[in-house]
């Protein structure tokens, strides 16, 4: 029998539905938001936001869902992880639903916009895009978004080095897995695929810096390695903190958009 190397498996085979359960509190408190320009880019040209329905897939603790809802959009936040849903701050225009990217249980052609923030790499690409196509209206749009740490900023580079050295899995994630966005760029169900990039930063004190790090599913939160990571973060923080006691992680936000081909 051939032994399967778990490191060679795609990310969607690495327990994406529950792997963030122990991190739900840290995720809700310490994950970065997304720049307002990115949100404006996603909804531009879709019409009246006050009549718009969006499905935010893999909504986590609702960071992106609330940003969309703040614009006046009615948001269906689809998230399979109960712990993440429970940590979400309520919003009057956000309805929480249990479901996955591959099976949202939403009605056919029921939404104007499908979004997924910081989550598409956990989905099985082909059935996910079929599901997005099914639930989108003929004039609908899909938006796939990631925050990436900007390595040309020196503090962000040093911080990222701690991430990379802290987990063998992280280096595997960076080096061996293909870009999941390829499925959208090559999809025959969508057209006018395009990409834009936006900049922003996250200001953090030392507690927030540690919490941001521990919100990542591949960073240990207990044991000797976790203690070593905290010590490294504290040393980094004290070297870089400004007069307000803050350090700054710089991000580049990638936004990939596409429209439904005529149904």
N, C-alpha and C positions, 0 to 999 in steps of 0.2 A: 504494500500500500504506500502511495506517495504521501509524504507528510506535507501539509499545507503550512507555509510560513505566513503567520498572521500579519506580518509587516507588509506583505504583498497584496493584502486585501484592499479593496477600495474603501474610502472612509464610510460609506453608507453601510458597510458590513461590520463596522466597529461599534455596535451598540448605540446608535445615535438617539434612540427614543428615551433612554433613561440615564445616559452617561452624565448629564448635567444635573441630575437630581441632587447630589450632595453640594452643588455649587449654586443652587437657585438664589440663595440669599446674597452671595457675593455678586452674582450676575446682575441682580436687580439694583444693587447699590453702586457698583463700581464699573460696569461696562460703559464705554463711551457712547455718546449720542451721535447724531449725523448732522452735517451742516445744512442750514436752511436752504442754501442754493441747490443742494442735491434733491431735497424734497420738492422744491419749485420745478426743477428739471423733470422730475418724474411725472408730475401732474399737468405740466404745460400742454395746452391744446386739447385737453380731454373734455372741456366744457365746464358747466356749472358744478363746482365742488359740493354745493349743498344738496345736489341730487345724485351725487356719485356714490357708488358702493365699491369698496375695495376689500379684497381678501388678502390679508397679510399672513403668509404661510411660514410655519416655523417661527411663530411670533415671540417665542421665548417668554420674557417677563413684560413685554409690551412697550419696549423703548420706541420702536418704529411705529407701532400701531397708534400710540398716542400722538406722535408727530403728525401723522396723516390726519387723525381725528381733530387735532387742533386747527387744521385748515378747513374744517367743516365737513369732512368726508365721513360717511358711515363705514366703520371698519369691522369686518368679520375676522377676528384674530384666531387663526387655526394653529393649535399647539398640542402635540401628543403627550407632553410631559406634565403630569398633574402638579408636581412641585413647582414648576416654572409658572404655571397658570395661577397657582395660589399666591405667588409672590407679586403678581402684577398689581399695580396701582389702578383702581377703578377709573374709568372715564365714561361719561354719559354717551359717547358715540362709538364706544368699543364694545362689541359682543364677543365673548370668549366661547370657543367651540373646540371640542376634542376631535382631532383628525390628523392625518398625515399628508405630506405633499403628494403622495401617490394615490391617496383616497381621502379627499377632503369632506365628502358627503354633502357638498353644496350642489345646488340645482344646476342643470344645464343652462348656459348663457345667462347667468344670474349676476355677474359682477362686471364692472367697467375696467377694473384694474386689479392685477395680481402682483403682489410684491413679495420678495423674500430678502431679508437683510441678514447677512452674516450666517447664512444657513444652507445655501444651495449645494455646497460641497457635501452635506450630509444626506442628500436626496439621491435616489436612483434616477439618473437624468431622463431617460426615454419615457418611462411611465409618468414621471412628474410633468414633463412638458405636454404629454397627452392630456393629463388632468387639467393643466392650466388652460389648454385650448378648449377643453370641454366646458369649463365653467365661465369662460370669458364671453362677453357679448361680441357680435361681429365687428364692432368698432373698438374692441378692447385692447389693452396694452399690458405687457409684462415688464416688470422692472426687477433686476437682480443686482444686489448691492453688497459690497464688502468694504469695510475699513481695513486698510493695510498700514502698518507702521512704516513711517518714512525714514529709511535707513540713512539718508544723507544728512539728517539732523544728528549731531554728535551724541546728545543725551539719548535720543531714541535708539541710536545704533548700540550704545552700551547697554541699554535696557534690553534690547532684542537679543544681545549676546547672552545675557543671563537666561532668557527664555530658551535659546538654542542649546546651551550647555546643560540645562536642567532636565532635559528629557530626550532620550533617544527617539521616542515617538515623534517629537517635534521635528527633528531633522529628517525623519522618514517622510513626514507630511510635506515638508518643503521640497524634497528632492525627487521623490519617486512617483508621486501621483499626478496624473495629467490634469490639465486645467478643466474643471467641470463645465465652464462656460462654453466650451467648444460645442456642446450639444445644442445650445440655443443659437449660436452663430451659424451652425450648419442645418438648423431645423427647416424642414419644408412647410411646417405649419405656421411659421411666423416670417415676417418680412420687415424691411427697413431696420435691420439690426444695427445698433450704433453704441458707442461707448464714450462717456465723458468722465472726467476726473475732477475732484474738488478737494480743497485742503481745509483742515481744521486741527485743533489741538485739544488735549484734555489736561486741565490743571489739577494737580494732586498733592495732598500732604502725604506724610509717610504711611499713615494708616490706609489711606486710599490707594497708594502705590502698591502696597502689599495685597490689599483686597482685589485690585485690578488683576494682579498676577494670578492670584488663587482662583479667579473666576474662570480661568482656562482649564478645560477638561483634562489636559495632559500634564498639568503641573501638580506635583505631590503636595498635599496639605497636612500630612502628618509624618513623623519620623525624622531621622537624621537629615535626609536630603532636603526636606521642607525647612528645617531649621537653618541649613546652610544657605538656602535661597533667600530666606528672610534676612539673614546677616548680610548677604551681598546687596540686597535691595536697600537696606538701611545705610550701608556704606556709600552706595551710589547716591542715595537721597542727600546725605549730608555733604557730599562734594558738590552737588548741583543745585541745591535749594536756593531760592532767591530771598530777598528781604521780607517777603510775605510768607516764607516757609513753604513755597510751592515748587514743584518741578513740572515739566511739560512734555507729554508724549505727543509727537506730531504724527498726524495721520494723512494719508491720501485715500479719499473715498471714491471707489470705482462704481459707476452706475452704468449698467447695460440695459438698454431698452429695445423692445421690438413690438410690432403690432401684429394682430391676428390677420392671417391671410383671409381673403373673402371666403365665407362659409357657404 
